[in-house]
Every structure is written in C-alpha cells, then in structure tokens.
C-alpha cells in the first residue's frame, strides 16, 4: 500500500524568504520608504530617491541604512556637503 500526502486545497505553501536583521526594529513605514528609495535609485531617479529616503529618516531618525544610502544619492547628485552629513551620521 502506498500513501501519498497532499496539501488541502486553500493551504498556501509558505514562500521562502530572507530576513534582513539590519531592518529589525525599524518602523514598517520607514522601511517602505527606504525600499522605495532604493528602487528609484536603481531606475536612475536620484532626486526621487533622496525624497523617499528623507521621508524614511523623518519616520525614524536613527535609520542608519537610510542615512548611508542618502549619502550615496547626494554624492551622485554632486552635493558633497550633504553627502558627508549623512555618511557621518
């Protein structure tokens, strides 16, 4: 006798994923804005990325990944003074 197990209909298989420990403890809205900024940067919209990252930092001022990325964006926009402020944060 062969027994085969099947999922019940409606049971969705859990999707594999990773957890970024760097984002632990960061408010959800701040993370969403950070991710939006990364996406805008990848599309070449550095000014849009800066706006999203600034909004993310306003949600959580100690969000170091956002400060770091903001420094990179300001470098790309050749605003080295602001880049230094955020990279030093």
N, C-alpha and C positions, 0 to 999 in steps of 0.2 A: 504494500500500500504506500502511495506517495502522497505526502501532504504538502500543499503549496499555500503559502500565506499571501494574501492580497490586501492592499490598502482598502479601507472602507471608502466609498465614494464620498467626496466632500472633505476628506482629510488631505490637506495640502502638505506636501513634503516640505520640511524646513529648508530654507535656502541657505547655502553655505555663505559665510562672510567672514570678515575680519573685524576686529575691534581695535581702534586706534586709541591707545592709552593716553596719548597726548591731548585728546579731546575729552577725557574723563573730567567731569566736574564743570565743564563749560556749558552754559545755558544753551538749550536747543536753538533758539533764535540766533544767537551769536555764531554757532556752528553753521547754520544755514547760510548766513551772510558771508562767512568765511569761504564756504564751498562755492557760493555764487561768485565771489571774487576770484577764486582760482579758475573757475570756468570762463569768466570774462577774460582773464589774463591769457588763458590758452587760446582764446579766439582773437587775441590781439587788441582787446579793448582795455587798455591800461587805465584810462581815466575812469571807466565804469568799475574796474576792479578796485581802484582807490576808494571810490564812493562806497562800495559794498563793504570793504574792509574797515573803513572808518565807522560805518554803522555797526559793524560787528564789535569793534572796540568800544563803541559807546554803550553797547549792551553789557560788555564785560571788559572793563579797562585793563585787567591783568592777563589778557589773552595773548600770550607771547608769540604763538604761531602767527596770529594775525598781524602783530607788530612787525615781525620778521618779514612776512610777505609784503606788507605795506612798504617797508624799507626797500625791498627789491623793486616794487612798482614805481616808487619815486625815483629810483636810480634809472629805470627805463625811461622815465619822463624827464630825466636830467635835472631833477630837483634834489640836489645832493644834500642840502641842509636838512630838509625834511626826511630824507632817507637816513641820514645819520641819527636824527632824533629817534626814529622808530627802531633802527637796528641796535641802538644803545639801550633801549627800554628794558 
